[in-house]
Amino acid sequence: MNDTDRVPPFVEALVRFVAGGSPEERDERASTFARGLALGALVGAAIAGSTIWQRRRARAAAIAIEPVAEPPEPAD
């Protein structure tokens, strides 16, 4: 594992405390946990962005569909 693949120290400490095991097992578990955490954050961001986009499009469609009032006909 190189420096760019390092798990943040607070995450590594948490995983080491919870997981236990040998140092090799802990490193593998910490790495797996960090990958899962990152993947979960990306999926959550995609879902949130999709929801915001859908609400925005629905609002724009509702505004565009509202009928415009016809001007009254002139009286003779």
Sequence and secondary structure as in RCSB ss.txt:
>XXXX:A:sequence
MNDTDRVPPFVEALVRFVAGGSPEERDERASTFARGLALGALVGAAIAGSTIWQRRRARAAAIAIEPVAEPPEPA
D
>XXXX:A:secstr
  GGG   HHHHHHHHHHH S HHHHHHHHHHHHHHHHHHHHHHHHHHHHHHHHHHHHHHHHHHHS         
 
